[in-house]
Amino acid sequence: MATCLVVLAVGVYAVLSIGNHLAFRTYGLDLGLYTHALYDYAHLRPSDGSFFLWQPSNLLADHFDLYLVLLSPLVYLLGNWTLLVVQLCALGVGMAGMYRLASTLDGRAWFALTAMVLLPVGFGVWHAYSFDYHSNVVAAMLLPWLVVTVRRKRVWATAVLAALMAVAKETSALWVVAVLAGLMFDCRRDRRMLRALGLTAAGCVVWFLLTTMVVMPALGSTSQGFRRYEWMGASMGQVAVWLLTHPLEALRDVFVDFTPAHDSGVLKREFFVCILASGMLLAAFKPNYLIMTIPPLAMKMLSSHAENLWGVAFHYNVELGVVAAVGAVVVLARIKTTRWRAATAGAAVVLSALTLGYTVHEPHTRIRIGNVRIMDSRHYRQPDFDSAAARRMLGSIPADASVCATTMFTPHLAARDKVYIFPMGQAYDAEYYLLVRKHWCYYDDEEAQVARLAADSSRFDVVDTAYNLVLLHRR
């Protein structure tokens, strides 16, 4: 039964994730960029970021993501599909971890199966899989296994899993520190395990400081992520000082709208209602698990980019969603008396229903419904252009040619030596340009630039054209 649930969940998520990819709703940032990085690493060269930057810069300076290095050999086998397949496999790993955790805590078979279901029905996981690939999603799926190894007092397995989670992205190490701090409370009477968790957490702190303060700046950091927090200070050190000297203000700002416009508070309210109903309210009965939420919640809610980060969409909620599911299972498993076992069953069913409800509800956050609603016919079609014509044009581009393309085509072209997002890629004189004349999300002046290139017969030949699409070849 457990295997059937995993297969069913991964199948549903494949319809979500791969359905978006086939309908050209995956993008250069981030699936195309990360797939191209895989290709570079597989060919034993650094990824220079020219994919999306006017001036090349080492991609590790943008996000210090070692998963892309470790996974790179798979690109020879799976090509442009590599990261989507990896992310789907990670869901199966996470569900298996939930089953093992629940079985470790409670011998009831139905309880373990319910624990498995809590992971994929959560909005944090669902929305993350609806938006490209991100290594923090894969790392989050290892959390149930980390809790299992700690409860079983397996020191080396705990250290390996924590390290594997920490190298997903530079900020992942901070989250792992909070996770280990929360788990230390459960091991407070076991000096050996307590010491192991403390040393592992210290190693993660060193890794975070080394990558963010030494390695990334040395590589020429291009990360735009820090700009979200510049309202607290001009450097990471200044932000840390502000947080330490203004703790009450920081706590308040997690829950209120501090933007000048004061019109984004509804996004925070919606998020907190959703996450509480999705298991965090139960997890709160084990307060040490709430420690695990501090870094991802602070990075999310103290960002000045309210529209994208504060709501329920994208991949910014996945760690919180997994913590909510794990914490809820741990709390429910503590109910051992016969008198309350029926209540446990009822609570688990209600929790699953509430979690699913908040996953499928219509959010205030700006999203494209077709990306997240697999029961809607819009999920399976591309409204901005003819998908069949786009595939025909993609197929006519030689495999060894350099290409500059509108963002949604780059994930389909990424496993090659030279591919760039338009319009930044114009700096690299690509041989082919596959462009959408007008679409829902484009860079400043992109529409006018497409029109100029398509009309420039002195430099380009029109190879193919269809409604809203044009394929150009440089003379």
N, C-alpha and C positions, 0 to 999 in steps of 0.2 A: 504493500500500500504506500509506503514512504517513497519508494522509487517511482511509482505512478504519479504521486503528487509533484515530485521534482520534475519529471518529464512534462507533466501538464503545465506547470508554472513556467518552465523554460520555453515551452512551445508558445504560450501566450505572450511572453516577453519577446520572443523572436518575431511574432506578428507585429508587436509594437516597434521594436528597434529596427529590424530588417525591413519592415513595411515602410518606415520613414526613409530608409536608405534608398529603397527602390523607387520611391516617389520623389526623390531628390530633395528631401528635407533633412539631410545631414550636411554639414558645412565645413568650410575650410578651417574655421575656428570653432571646434577643435579637432574633429575627427581627421580632416585632411592633413592638418599640420602634424598630428601625432603619427599618422600612418606614414607620412613622408619621412619623419624622424626614424621610425622603425627601419625603413628602407635604407636610409643613410647608415645607421648603426650596423645593419646586417652586412653592409659593404665596407665596414671597418673605417668609417670616416665620421667626424663630428657633424651634427646637423647645424647648419649655419644660420637658420632662421630667415634666409632669403625668401622662403615660402610666403611670408607675410610681412616682411620688413623692407623698407626702402634701402636700408644699409644692413648688410649681413652681420649677424652677431650670434655667438654660440647659444643654441636653444636652451641649454642648461642654465644660462643666465636669466632666462624668463621663468622657468619652473624647473627645480632640481628634481627631475622625475627619473629614477633609475629603473622603473618597471619597463620603460620603453627600450632601454638597453638590454635588460634581461629577456624580454619577449621578442627581440628583433629577429632571431632565426626563424620564427614562425612565419615571417613575411614571405619566405621562399615557398612555403606550402599553401598559405591562405591568401596571399596578396593583399588587395585592398579591403578584404573582409576580415583581416586578422583581429583587429581590436574589438569589433562587434562580437565576434565569436568568443574571444577571451572574456568579455564582459558578461556574456550569457553563461559561460561556464562558471564564472565567479558566483552567479546567482545560485547555481546548483550547489556549489561548495558552501555558500552561506546557509542555505536551507538544510543541508546535511549537518552543519554545525549546530543549528537550532535543534534539530532532532537529537543529536548526541547530548547537547546540554540538558534538554528536557528529560531525556532518559537517565542522565546522571543524577538529576535532582529528584525525579519522581518516576516510579516504575510503570505508571499507567500508560498504555499504548496510545489511547485517544489523546492524552495530554501532549505527548511527543508530536503527534500528527498536527494538533492544533498549533503548537509552537512553530512548526515548519510553515504553516499557512500565514502566520502573523508577519513574516518577513516580506513576502512578495505582495501582500495586499496593502502595504503601507504607502502613503503618498510620497514620502521621501525617496523610496526606492523606485516607484513607478515613474515619477517625473524625471529622475536622474537617467533612467534608461530611455526616456523619450528624447533626450538631448545628447546625441553623439556619444563619445567615449571619454571617460575621465578616470585616471588611475586611483583617485580617492574612493571611487565606487568599489573598485576591486579590493582595496585595502579594508574598507568597511565590512566587506563580507567575511573577513577573517576574524572579526571580533567575537562571534560565538565560540570559535575554536580556541581563542585566547582565554576566554573565561573558563572553558573546559579544562585546559591545561593547568591553569592556576588552581582550580578546585581539586584537580587530581595531584597537585603538588609536583608537577613535572618541570623542573627548573630549566633545563636546556631547551625543551620544546617551547616553553614560555618565552625565553630569550630570543629564540629564532623567529617565532611568530611576531613578537613585538618589533624586532629589527626589520622584518619583511614589511610590516605595516608602515613603519617610520620612513622608509625610503621611497614611498609612493610619491611624495611631494614634500617640499621643504616644510610646509606647515603641518603635514601629517605627523611629524615627530612630536609637536606640541600636543596634539590630540592623544597620542599614545601615552605621553607622560601623564595626562589627566586620567586616562583609562587605568593605568597602573596604580596611580594614587588612589583611585576608587576601589580597586581590587585589594590594595594593601589592608584596608579595613577588615576584609573577610579573612585575612591571614594574620591578624594581629597577635594571635597566640602561637604562631609558628615562626620562630626566629629565622630558621633557614630560608623559608619562602619569603619572609618579609625582607630579609637582606638581599635576596635575589631580585625581588621586584624593585627595591631601592636602587640597586646597582644598574639594573636595566633602564630604569627611569633616568638616572644620571647620565647614562650613555646616550639616551635620546635627547636630553638637554644639550649635551656637547655636540651631537650631530646637528641639531637645529641651529645652534650658534655658529658652528663651523661653516655650514652651508650658506646661511643667510648673511653672516657678517664677514666672512673671509672668501669663500669659494665663488659665490655668485657675483659679488662686486669685482673680484679679480677677473672674471670672465667678461665683465662689462655688462652688468645687469640691465636688461631691457624690460623687466617686469612692470606692468602697469598696475598690478594689484595693490601696491602700496599707496597709490593715489587715493584709494578709497578711505584711507585713514589719516590723510594729511591735515585734516581739521584738528587733530590732536597734537601734531608736531611735524617737523620737517624731516625727521629721520626716525628709524626704528627705535633708537635709544630715547629720543624725546617722547615718542608715543608710550614707551614703557614707563618713563618717568611720570607722564601725565596720568596713566592708569593707576600707578602706585600712590600718587598724591591727590587724586580725585576719585577714590573708589565709589563713593556714594553717587556722584554724578554719572560715572560709567554705568553703575547698576541701574540708575533711573533711565539712562539713554537706551539701554537694552530693550526697554518696554514702551518707550514713548517715541513720538516723531520729533526728531531734533533738526530736521532739514528746514531751511528758510521758508520753503513754500507751505509747510505744515499741511500737506494733503495726502501723505502716504501712511498715516497711522493705521488705516484700515487694513493694510497689508500685514502689519505686525499683529493686529488683533486676530485676523484670520489665521495666521500661522499658529499662534499660541492655542487657539481653539482646536485646530486640526491636530497638533502634536500632542496635546493633552488627551484628546479623545482617542488617539492612536496608540496609547499605551503609556505615555509619560506620566499620566496621573497615577497609574498603578506603580510605576517605577519610583515615584516619589515616596512610597512607603519604605523604600530602601535608599535613604538619602545619599549614601556613598556613591550610588550610581549616577546621581545628578552631577557629581563632580566631573564625570566623563563628558558632560555636555558643555562645560564652561568654554573651552577654546573654540569649538565650532559655532556655538551660539554667539560668543563675543565677536568673532570674525564676521559673522553674518549680520548681526543687528547693530554693530557699531560702524558699519560701512556707510559711507555717504551715498553709495549707489543704491538708493532705496528701491527703485522700480524692479531691478533684476534680482537683488539679494534678499530683501525683506520678506517676500511672499513665499508661496508654497511650490513654485516652479523651479526648473533646472536642477542642478546637481548639488546645490548648497545645503540640502537637508538630509542627505543620505546618512551621514554619521549619526545625526540626531534620531533619525528613524530607526536605525539598527539598535542604538542604545535603548530606545523606547521599547522595542520588541523584546530585547534580551532582558531588560529590567522587569518588564511585565511578567515574563515567564518565571524569573527567579522569585518574584513576590508570590505569584499564584502557587508555585511549587511548595512554598512554606506552609500552606494550609494543609495540615496532615490529619486533622480530626475527622472522623466519619460524619459528624454533624454538618461540617462545612464543605464536604467534597462535592455535593450537588451544587452548592453555591459557586464552587470553583469552576465547575463545568459551565454553569450559566454565565459566569463572568467572562470566561474564555470565548464563548459564542458571541456574547454582546460586544466584546472588545473587537473580535474579528469583523463583525458587522459594521461597527462604527468606523473602524480603520478603512474598510472597503468603501464605506459611504463618503468619507472625506477624500478618498483617492479619486472617485469619479465625479465629485461635485464640480460645479462651474466656479472657478476661483476668480477673485478680483485681480489677481496677478495677470499681467499681459502675457498671454500664451496663444499659440495657434491651436485651435481645437483639434484640427486634423493630426497634430503631433501626438496627442495623448488619448484620443477616443477611438479605439480600434473597432467599436461597434458603429461608428459613423462612416459613411461612404467616403467622406472627405479624406479619411486617413489613407486611402488607396489611390488617390489621384493628386496630380500637381496642377494647381489652378493658374499658375503664371505662364505656362508654356506646354507644348506637346511633348510628353515624356518619350513617346516612340521616336519622334524626330531627334530628341536629345541623344538617345541611345545610338541612333544611326550616325550622328555626328561624332560621338565618342568613339565609335567603332572605326571611323574613317581616319582617325589620327594615328600615325605610325607610333609604335611602341617606344621607339628611341628618340622621338621628337620632344623638344622643349615646348611647354604649353603654359599659357596664361589664361585663366578661366574665371568666370563668375563663381562666387564662393561655393554654391551647392554642387558644382561639377568637380571641384578639386578632390573630394574624397574618392571619386571614381577614377582619378588620374594619378593618385599620390604615389603609387609604387613605380616610380621612374626617376631618372637622375635629376631632371629639372622640371619643376612645376611651380606655378606662382598664382597667388590670388590677385585678381584684377580689382582695383586699378594699380596697386603697389607694384605688381609684377612687370609693369611697363618699363621699369628701370633695367630689366635684364634681357630685353630684345628677344623674346620667345619667338619660335617659328610659327606656332599656331595660337589663335585666340578663339576660344569658345565662349560666347557672351550672351547674356540675356539683356535685351534692350531696356526693359523696365521690370522690376520685381519688388516684392514687398519690403525687403530689407537691403538697402544698398548704401555704399559709402557716399560721402558728400560729392556731388557733381558727377557721380558714376554714370548716370543716364546720358548726360551730355558728352562724356568722354567716349562712351560706346558709340554714339552717333557720329562723332568725329572720326573714329577709327574706321567704322564701316564705310564712310564716305571718302576715305583717303585712298583712292585708286592708284596713286603713285607709289605707295608702299605696300599695299595689301591687295590680294585677290580674294574675292568672295567664293569660298569653296562650296558652301551650302547655306541655305537659309530656310526658315520656316517662321510661322507666326511667333514674333517676339524673340526669335533665336537667330544668331548668325555665327558662322564658322569662317574665320579669316586665316589666310596663309601669307606670311611675310615674303615679299618678293626677294 
